[in-house]
Amino acid sequence: YTLRTLFPYTTLFRSPEVVQTAYEKAQSLLRTSRLTDVEFIYAPSQIALAAFLLADPSAVETWLVMKEARHSAKGKEELGQDELRRCLEEIGEVVREMGRCPVDKGKVTEVDKRLRWARNPEKDPKSAL
């Protein structure tokens, strides 16, 4: 993937190198999040924003402030960023915790072997179904 920035958002990150660094760190955090259950609880956009928040907190905070200002300039109600920030913190905590204790490959292999026998019999060529 290549990451392009448009003019209004370049001030958030200050340089393409900073954007690329934050992007790479966020990708790594997203890979880690795949090993947790956050995908079952939160929307993909919330998980992605939480990964960027962990990768570059000042950029995400600036973006949220700009989004709120633009939204309120249109005369609309508040966006409820308190709830969003709480969700982002919860996601970030789960991802950070998973990063501290990585998955053991031996355990994954063992579980995979056990699940091999529990697969769908309709898709098993050895099944009588």
N, C-alpha and C positions, 0 to 999 in steps of 0.2 A: 504494500500500500504506500501511497505517497500522500502526504498531508499538506494541503494548500491552505493558506490563511488569506482572508479577505481583509481589506483595509481597516474596517472598524474594530476588528478583533486583534490586529497586530499590536495595538497598544496594551492589550492584556498581557501578552507574553514578552513583548519588547524585542524579540528577535526570532527568526526561524529556527535557530539552533536550540533555543529554550523550548520552543514548541515541540521540536523533534525529541528532545530529552524527556519532556513531560509525557509525550505520546508513547514513547517506548516504555517508560515506567508504568504508565496506565495499562498498556497491553499486558505487561507482566502481572500486574495486580488483577486484571480481568482473567488471566489464565488461572491464577490462584483462586479466584472467586468461583470458578467452575467446579472446584473440589468441595464447595460448601453447598448449603441448602438455600442460599439467598435467591437463587433463580426461581424457587418455588414460592417465595414470599414477596419479592419486589419486582417491579417492572425493569426491563432491560435498560431503559433510559436512566433510571435511578441508580442502577449498578454502575453504568458507565460514568455518570456524573460523580459518584462516590470514588471511583478509581481515579478520575482526574483530580478530585479534591485531595486525595492522598498524595498524588504525584506533584501537584502544584496548587497548594491551598490559596495563595494570594490571587492567582488567576481566576479560580472558580468564585471566590468571594467577590472579586471585581465584576465578574460576569453576572452574578446574582443581583448585585446592587444596580447594575445597568439595566437588567431585565425588569426589576421592580420599578425603577424610575420611568422606563419607557411605558410600562403598564399603567402606572398611576397618572402619567401625562395624558393618557387617553380617557381619564376620568373613571376608570374601572375600580372595582374593589381590590383589596390586597390579595396577593397571590397565595398567601398562607405559607410563607417561606419558613416559618418556625417549624411546621410539621415536616417540610422537606428536609430541613437541616437535621432534625431528629432522625429521620430515616437514613440520611447520608451517614450520620455518625454511627448508627447501628450497623449498617452495611460495612463501613470502614473498620469497625471493631472486629466483626466476624472475619473479614479478609486479613486483617493484621494478625489475628490469633491463628489463623490457618498458616500464615507465612512463618510464624514462630515454630510451629510443630509440623513439618512436612510429612506427607503421606509416605508410609513405608511400602516399597515395591513388593516385598514379600507378602505382606497382608493383602495387597490388591490382587496379587496372583492367586492367593488362596481363595479369596472371595470369588474371583472370576471362575475358578475351577468348580466351586460349589454351584454357582449360578448357571454353569454350562448345562447341568442336568435339569434345571428348572425352566428352560426356555420353552417357547410355544411349540406344542407338539404338531400343530398344523404346518409349521415351517421346517420341522425336522424331517429330513429325507428318510430316516430310519423308522419313522413312526408309521403305524398302520392307518392313521387318519388320512 
